[in-house]
Amino acid sequence: MIPTMTDPATNGFRKLRFADSDGSDYSDIFEAEYHGSEFASETYATEDARYEYTVVGDDDLSLRTMRAEGGRRGGVIGPRDDHVVFWLTKGRLEMHFADRTRVVEPGSPYIASASEAYRFESTGTVYNGVHVADRFLREVGRDLGYRLPDGPLLFEQQDEVIARRGPLRHLIGELGPALVDERVVGPMRTALNRRLAIVVLDTFPIRNRGTDVPVANRLRDAIRYVELHAADRPSVSDIAAACGLSQRGLQDVFARTLDSTPHRFLREHRLDRVRSELLRADDRPDHDRTRGTDGVAVIARRWGFTNPGRFATAYRERFGEDPATTRRASLSARPDAGRSSWRVRRAVAFIEEHAAEDPTLQDIADAAGVLPRRLQQLFREERDESPMACLRAFRAAAERNATAGTRDAD
C-alpha cells in the first residue's frame, strides 16, 4: 500500500494505491478506506488473483479504478456513506441485493445507493468508478432545489437513452486531469466535485419522490423526443413541453449534463443521422442509389437541412470532411475494410502500428484529430465496435501470428 495524504484543510484529499504486487492484502482496501468499520465482510481474492486498486479524491468525491486479472474476488458490502457510480470496461460482476440480483457487464454505468447492502462476485474486471458522499450529494441537491426524501437516498439506473450518451464519463474525461492533480484542492476541487455530483443527480432517477418526476426522467423524455422528431426540427418550446420542463429548465439541464443546448443537440443529432445514411449508401441495391451531390442533398433535406451551403459547413465542422467525401468513401469502400471515414482509417492505422505499445484512448483520438468521445461515436457508427476493442483485436491477431510463427520455426 502506498498512501499519500495531505493536510485536513484540503478536505481529506488523498491518493492511495493497493496492489497484490506490493504485498497489500485484498481486505486492506476496505479497512483503509472505511477505517476498519463493518462496511465490508467476507471479502476475499483467490490466490491467483492479481489486482491494483487506486483512489484519488477527497471526502466529498473520489475517483476509483480496479484492474484485476485472473482468479476471483468477492465479499459483502454493507451500507456506507458513499453512493457508487461505476462501469466496467472488462470482465463480469454479480451483485446480489436483498430483493434482486444484477449482472453487470461492460457497457452502461451502474449506481449502487449508499444505504443498500449487497454481496458481490467478480472475475477479471477492469472497473472505473466515482464515489460521492451522501452528505455532499444531498447538499448539492438542496442547492439545486431538488425535493429529496428524508429517508435513504435511493437511485434507479439510467435509462438507456441517457446511458448511451455517457454524460458522466464524458465529464470525467474533461475534468480528469484536474481531479487527479494533488495541487487542485479546497474550493477549486469542491467546484469540480459539484459538477460531477450534479450530473449524477440529473441523470440517475431518484426513487421515493411521490408524484414529483425526477429530472433524469425529464431529460430522458427530452432526448427521446428529439430523436423521434429530429427531421421535423422541433422548437425548444416543443421539446420543453414534451418533457414537462420550462424552456429555462430544459436549457439548464442540457448545459449541466450534455454541455450543450437543446438547439445544438438537435442540430448535431440531425447531422449524425445524415452521416449514418451516407455511410450506409452502399447497403441499397444499385438501382436505388442516388449518385453524386444530388444524393447528399436529398438525404440532407430529409433531415431538415434546406440550405446546402450552411449544411456543408456544419457537416465539415462536426466530422472534419465534406458530406460528398463521406458518401464517396462509403460507395468505394472495400468489403473487408468497412465503411470508414478518414478519421477512423487514421485511428485504425495508428492502432495497428502501436498495438504493442499499449496506447490509451486519448492517444488514438489525438492521432485521429478528434476528441475521445467523438472517436468512440465514429467507431460505433462505422465499425460497430469501440477503439479499444479494435486494439484488442489487433493484439490478439499479433499473438496468433507469433504463435503460428513459433510453430513453423519448430
C-alpha positions as CSV (number, residue, x, y, z in Angstrom):
1,M,0.0,0.0,0.0
2,I,1.4,3.4,-1.0
3,P,-0.8,6.2,0.5
4,T,-0.2,9.9,0.1
5,M,-2.2,12.1,2.5
6,T,-2.5,15.8,2.6
7,D,-3.4,18.4,5.3
8,P,-7.0,18.0,6.6
9,A,-7.7,21.6,5.4
10,T,-7.8,20.2,1.9
11,N,-10.9,18.2,2.8
12,G,-9.1,15.0,3.1
13,F,-7.5,14.8,-0.4
14,R,-5.7,11.6,-0.8
15,K,-4.0,9.3,-3.3
16,L,-4.0,5.7,-2.4
17,R,-2.8,2.6,-4.3
18,F,-3.2,-1.0,-3.3
19,A,-1.7,-3.9,-5.3
20,D,-1.0,-7.6,-4.7
21,S,2.5,-6.9,-6.1
22,D,3.2,-4.6,-3.2
23,G,2.0,-7.1,-0.6
24,S,-1.3,-5.5,0.0
25,D,-4.0,-7.9,1.2
26,Y,-7.3,-7.6,-0.6
27,S,-9.0,-6.7,2.7
28,D,-6.6,-3.7,3.1
29,I,-8.6,-1.8,0.5
30,F,-11.7,-1.8,2.7
31,E,-10.0,-1.4,6.0
32,A,-8.1,1.7,4.9
33,E,-11.0,3.3,3.1
34,Y,-13.6,2.7,5.8
35,H,-11.4,3.0,8.9
36,G,-11.8,-0.7,9.8
37,S,-15.6,-0.4,10.1
38,E,-18.0,-3.2,9.3
39,F,-18.5,-1.8,5.8
40,A,-17.2,-5.0,4.2
41,S,-17.1,-8.5,5.4
42,E,-16.1,-11.9,3.9
43,T,-14.0,-10.1,1.3
44,Y,-11.6,-12.4,-0.5
45,A,-9.4,-12.7,-3.5
46,T,-8.2,-16.1,-4.7
47,E,-4.5,-16.7,-4.7
48,D,-4.3,-16.5,-8.5
49,A,-6.0,-13.0,-8.5
50,R,-3.8,-10.1,-9.4
51,Y,-5.2,-6.6,-8.6
52,E,-4.5,-3.0,-8.4
53,Y,-6.9,-0.5,-6.8
54,T,-6.4,3.2,-6.8
55,V,-8.2,6.1,-5.1
56,V,-7.8,9.8,-5.9
57,G,-10.1,12.4,-4.4
58,D,-11.3,13.9,-1.1
59,D,-14.1,13.3,1.4
60,D,-16.8,14.6,-0.9
61,L,-15.9,12.7,-4.1
62,S,-13.2,10.4,-5.3
63,L,-12.3,8.5,-8.5
64,R,-11.6,4.8,-8.2
65,T,-10.1,2.2,-10.5
66,M,-9.7,-1.6,-10.1
67,R,-7.7,-3.6,-12.5
68,A,-8.0,-7.4,-11.8
69,E,-6.6,-10.3,-13.7
70,G,-7.1,-14.0,-13.1
71,G,-8.8,-15.5,-10.1
72,R,-12.0,-14.3,-8.4
73,R,-12.9,-11.6,-5.9
74,G,-15.9,-11.2,-3.7
75,G,-17.4,-10.2,-0.4
76,V,-20.3,-8.5,1.3
77,I,-20.6,-4.7,1.1
78,G,-22.7,-3.1,3.8
79,P,-24.5,0.3,3.9
80,R,-21.9,3.0,3.6
81,D,-21.5,6.8,3.4
82,D,-20.9,6.9,-0.4
83,H,-23.0,6.4,-3.5
84,V,-21.0,4.5,-6.1
85,V,-21.4,5.0,-9.8
86,F,-19.2,2.7,-11.8
87,W,-18.8,1.0,-15.2
88,L,-16.8,-2.0,-16.4
89,T,-14.6,-2.0,-19.4
90,K,-13.7,-5.6,-19.0
91,G,-14.9,-8.7,-17.1
92,R,-18.1,-9.6,-15.2
93,L,-19.6,-8.6,-11.8
94,E,-22.6,-10.2,-10.0
95,M,-24.3,-8.1,-7.3
96,H,-26.8,-9.8,-5.0
97,F,-29.2,-7.4,-3.2
98,A,-31.9,-8.4,-0.7
99,D,-34.6,-8.3,-3.4
100,R,-32.7,-8.7,-6.7
101,T,-29.6,-9.9,-8.5
102,R,-27.8,-7.8,-11.0
103,V,-25.2,-9.0,-13.5
104,V,-23.0,-6.1,-14.6
105,E,-21.0,-6.4,-17.8
106,P,-19.0,-3.8,-19.8
107,G,-21.2,-1.0,-21.1
108,S,-23.6,1.2,-19.2
109,P,-22.9,2.8,-15.9
110,Y,-24.4,1.3,-12.7
111,I,-25.2,3.0,-9.4
112,A,-25.2,1.4,-6.0
113,S,-27.0,3.6,-3.5
114,A,-25.3,4.2,-0.2
115,S,-27.9,2.6,2.0
116,E,-28.1,-0.7,0.1
117,A,-26.1,-3.7,1.1
118,Y,-25.0,-6.4,-1.4
119,R,-22.8,-9.4,-1.9
120,F,-20.6,-9.3,-4.9
121,E,-18.5,-11.8,-7.0
122,S,-16.3,-10.7,-9.9
123,T,-13.9,-12.2,-12.4
124,G,-11.2,-10.4,-14.4
125,T,-12.7,-6.9,-14.1
126,V,-11.4,-3.5,-15.1
127,Y,-13.6,-1.1,-13.1
128,N,-13.8,2.7,-13.1
129,G,-16.0,4.4,-10.6
130,V,-17.0,7.6,-8.8
131,H,-17.7,7.6,-5.0
132,V,-19.9,10.5,-3.9
133,A,-20.6,11.2,-0.3
134,D,-24.3,11.0,0.6
135,R,-23.9,14.2,2.7
136,F,-22.3,16.0,-0.3
137,L,-24.9,14.8,-2.8
138,R,-27.8,16.0,-0.6
139,E,-26.1,19.4,-0.2
140,V,-25.8,19.8,-3.9
141,G,-29.4,18.6,-4.5
142,R,-30.8,21.1,-2.0
143,D,-28.8,23.9,-3.7
144,L,-30.4,22.9,-7.0
145,G,-33.9,23.0,-5.4
146,Y,-34.4,19.2,-5.7
147,R,-37.0,17.6,-3.5
148,L,-35.1,14.9,-1.7
149,P,-36.5,12.2,0.5
150,D,-35.9,12.5,4.3
151,G,-35.0,8.8,4.4
152,P,-32.4,6.9,2.4
153,L,-31.5,8.4,-0.9
154,L,-32.1,5.6,-3.4
155,F,-31.4,5.7,-7.1
156,E,-32.8,3.9,-10.1
157,Q,-30.5,3.0,-13.0
158,Q,-30.0,5.4,-16.0
159,D,-32.4,4.9,-18.8
160,E,-30.8,3.6,-22.0
161,V,-31.4,6.8,-23.9
162,I,-29.3,8.7,-21.4
163,A,-26.8,5.9,-20.8
164,R,-25.7,5.8,-24.4
165,R,-24.8,9.5,-24.3
166,G,-22.4,8.8,-21.4
167,P,-22.7,12.2,-19.7
168,L,-20.8,11.3,-16.6
169,R,-18.0,9.5,-18.4
170,H,-17.6,12.4,-20.8
171,L,-17.5,14.9,-17.9
172,I,-14.9,12.8,-16.1
173,G,-12.8,12.7,-19.3
174,E,-12.9,16.5,-19.4
175,L,-12.2,17.0,-15.7
176,G,-9.9,14.0,-15.1
177,P,-6.6,15.8,-15.3
178,A,-7.6,18.3,-12.7
179,L,-9.3,15.8,-10.4
180,V,-6.1,13.7,-10.2
181,D,-3.9,16.7,-9.7
182,E,-3.0,17.0,-6.0
183,R,-2.5,20.7,-6.4
184,V,-6.2,21.2,-7.0
185,V,-7.6,21.3,-3.5
186,G,-10.0,23.3,-1.4
187,P,-12.7,25.4,-3.2
188,M,-11.3,24.6,-6.7
189,R,-11.8,20.9,-6.1
190,T,-15.2,21.4,-4.5
191,A,-16.3,23.2,-7.6
192,L,-15.3,20.2,-9.8
193,N,-16.9,17.8,-7.4
194,R,-20.1,19.7,-7.6
195,R,-20.2,19.4,-11.4
196,L,-19.9,15.7,-11.2
197,A,-22.5,15.4,-8.4
198,I,-25.0,17.5,-10.4
199,V,-24.7,15.1,-13.4
200,V,-25.3,12.2,-11.0
201,L,-28.5,13.8,-9.7
202,D,-29.6,14.9,-13.2
203,T,-29.1,11.5,-14.9
204,F,-30.0,8.9,-12.3
205,P,-33.7,9.0,-11.3
206,I,-34.3,9.2,-7.5
207,R,-36.7,6.8,-6.0
208,N,-39.4,7.6,-3.5
209,R,-40.2,11.0,-4.9
210,G,-44.0,10.6,-4.7
211,T,-45.7,12.5,-7.6
212,D,-42.6,14.5,-8.3
213,V,-40.9,13.4,-11.6
214,P,-37.1,13.2,-11.4
215,V,-35.1,15.5,-13.6
216,A,-33.4,12.4,-15.1
217,N,-36.8,11.2,-16.4
218,R,-37.5,14.6,-18.0
219,L,-34.0,14.6,-19.6
220,R,-34.7,11.1,-21.0
221,D,-38.0,12.3,-22.4
222,A,-36.4,15.3,-24.0
223,I,-33.7,13.3,-25.7
224,R,-36.2,10.7,-26.9
225,Y,-38.4,13.4,-28.3
226,V,-35.5,14.9,-30.2
227,E,-34.5,11.5,-31.6
228,L,-38.1,10.7,-32.7
229,H,-38.9,14.2,-34.2
230,A,-35.5,15.4,-35.4
231,A,-36.5,15.5,-39.0
232,D,-39.3,17.9,-38.1
233,R,-36.9,20.3,-36.4
234,P,-39.0,20.8,-33.2
235,S,-38.6,24.1,-31.4
236,V,-37.1,24.4,-27.9
237,S,-40.6,25.1,-26.6
238,D,-41.9,21.9,-28.2
239,I,-39.1,19.9,-26.6
240,A,-39.7,21.5,-23.2
241,A,-43.4,20.9,-23.4
242,A,-42.8,17.2,-24.3
243,C,-40.7,16.6,-21.2
244,G,-42.6,18.8,-18.8
245,L,-39.9,21.4,-18.2
246,S,-39.8,25.1,-18.7
247,Q,-37.6,26.3,-21.5
248,R,-35.2,27.7,-19.0
249,G,-35.2,24.4,-17.1
250,L,-34.6,22.5,-20.3
251,Q,-31.7,24.8,-21.2
252,D,-30.2,24.3,-17.7
253,V,-30.3,20.5,-17.6
254,F,-28.8,20.2,-21.2
255,A,-26.0,22.6,-20.2
256,R,-25.2,20.6,-17.0
257,T,-25.4,17.1,-18.4
258,L,-24.5,17.3,-22.0
259,D,-22.5,20.6,-22.2
260,S,-24.9,21.6,-24.9
261,T,-28.1,23.5,-25.7
262,P,-31.3,21.8,-26.9
263,H,-30.9,23.6,-30.2
264,R,-27.3,22.4,-30.7
265,F,-28.1,18.9,-29.5
266,L,-30.9,18.7,-32.1
267,R,-28.7,20.0,-34.9
268,E,-25.9,17.6,-34.1
269,H,-28.3,14.7,-33.9
270,R,-29.7,15.6,-37.4
271,L,-26.1,15.8,-38.7
272,D,-25.4,12.4,-37.1
273,R,-28.5,10.9,-38.9
274,V,-27.3,12.3,-42.2
275,R,-23.9,10.8,-41.8
276,S,-25.4,7.5,-40.8
277,E,-27.4,7.4,-44.1
278,L,-24.4,8.5,-46.1
279,L,-22.3,5.7,-44.6
280,R,-25.0,3.2,-45.4
281,A,-25.2,4.4,-49.0
282,D,-23.9,1.1,-50.5
283,D,-26.3,-1.0,-48.4
284,R,-29.0,-0.4,-51.0
285,P,-29.3,-2.1,-54.5
286,D,-27.5,-0.3,-57.3
287,H,-30.8,0.8,-59.0
288,D,-31.9,2.5,-55.7
289,R,-28.7,4.6,-55.3
290,T,-28.8,8.3,-56.0
291,R,-25.4,9.4,-57.3
292,G,-23.2,12.4,-56.6
293,T,-24.1,15.6,-54.8
294,D,-27.8,15.1,-55.5
295,G,-27.8,12.1,-53.2
296,V,-26.3,14.2,-50.4
297,A,-28.8,16.9,-51.0
298,V,-31.8,14.5,-50.8
299,I,-30.5,13.0,-47.5
300,A,-29.8,16.4,-46.1
301,R,-33.3,17.7,-46.9
302,R,-34.8,14.6,-45.3
303,W,-33.2,15.7,-42.0
304,G,-34.3,19.3,-42.3
305,F,-31.2,20.9,-43.9
306,T,-32.5,23.1,-46.7
307,N,-29.5,25.4,-47.3
308,P,-26.8,23.3,-49.0
309,G,-24.0,25.8,-48.1
310,R,-24.8,26.1,-44.4
311,F,-25.3,22.3,-44.2
312,A,-21.9,21.6,-45.8
313,T,-20.2,24.0,-43.4
314,A,-21.9,22.4,-40.3
315,Y,-21.1,18.9,-41.5
316,R,-17.4,19.8,-42.0
317,E,-17.2,21.4,-38.6
318,R,-18.7,18.2,-36.9
319,F,-17.0,15.5,-38.9
320,G,-13.9,17.0,-40.5
321,E,-14.8,16.2,-44.1
322,D,-17.4,17.2,-46.7
323,P,-20.6,15.1,-46.9
324,A,-19.7,14.2,-50.5
325,T,-16.4,12.8,-49.3
326,T,-18.2,10.6,-46.8
327,R,-20.5,9.3,-49.5
328,R,-17.7,8.6,-52.0
329,A,-15.7,6.8,-49.3
330,S,-18.7,4.7,-48.4
331,L,-19.5,3.8,-52.0
332,S,-15.9,2.9,-52.8
333,A,-15.1,1.1,-49.5
334,R,-13.7,-2.4,-49.8
335,P,-15.9,-5.1,-48.3
336,D,-13.1,-6.1,-45.9
337,A,-12.2,-2.6,-45.0
338,G,-15.6,-1.5,-43.8
339,R,-17.2,1.9,-44.4
340,S,-14.7,4.1,-42.6
341,S,-14.2,7.9,-42.7
342,W,-10.7,9.2,-43.0
343,R,-10.5,9.8,-39.2
344,V,-11.4,6.3,-38.4
345,R,-9.0,5.0,-41.0
346,R,-6.2,7.1,-39.4
347,A,-7.2,5.8,-36.0
348,V,-7.1,2.2,-37.2
349,A,-3.7,2.7,-38.8
350,F,-2.4,4.2,-35.6
351,I,-3.8,1.3,-33.6
352,E,-2.2,-1.3,-35.9
353,E,1.2,0.5,-35.8
354,H,1.2,1.0,-32.0
355,A,-0.7,-2.1,-30.7
356,A,2.3,-3.4,-28.9
357,E,2.8,-0.1,-27.0
358,D,-0.5,-0.1,-25.0
359,P,-1.8,3.2,-26.4
360,T,-4.7,4.9,-24.5
361,L,-7.9,6.1,-26.0
362,Q,-6.6,9.7,-25.8
363,D,-3.5,8.6,-27.8
364,I,-5.7,7.1,-30.5
365,A,-8.0,10.1,-30.5
366,D,-5.1,12.5,-30.8
367,A,-3.8,10.6,-33.8
368,A,-7.2,10.8,-35.5
369,G,-7.6,14.5,-34.6
370,V,-10.8,14.2,-32.7
371,L,-11.9,14.1,-29.0
372,P,-12.1,10.7,-27.4
373,R,-15.9,11.0,-27.2
374,R,-16.2,11.7,-30.9
375,L,-13.9,8.9,-31.8
376,Q,-15.9,6.4,-29.8
377,Q,-19.1,7.6,-31.6
378,L,-17.4,7.2,-35.0
379,F,-16.2,3.7,-34.2
380,R,-19.7,2.6,-33.1
381,E,-21.3,4.1,-36.2
382,E,-18.8,2.8,-38.8
383,R,-17.3,-0.4,-37.3
384,D,-19.8,-1.4,-34.6
385,E,-17.0,-1.7,-32.0
386,S,-15.0,0.6,-29.7
387,P,-11.5,1.8,-30.4
388,M,-10.2,-0.3,-27.5
389,A,-12.0,-3.4,-28.9
390,C,-10.2,-2.8,-32.2
391,L,-6.9,-2.5,-30.3
392,R,-7.6,-5.8,-28.5
393,A,-8.4,-7.5,-31.9
394,F,-5.1,-6.3,-33.4
395,R,-3.2,-7.6,-30.3
396,A,-5.0,-11.0,-30.5
397,A,-4.1,-11.3,-34.2
398,A,-0.5,-10.4,-33.5
399,E,-0.3,-13.1,-30.7
400,R,-1.9,-15.7,-33.1
401,N,0.7,-14.8,-35.8
402,A,3.5,-15.0,-33.3
403,T,2.3,-18.4,-32.1
404,A,2.0,-19.7,-35.6
405,G,5.5,-18.4,-36.4
406,T,6.9,-20.2,-33.5
407,R,5.2,-23.5,-34.5
408,D,6.6,-23.1,-38.1
409,A,10.1,-22.5,-36.8
410,D,9.8,-25.6,-34.6
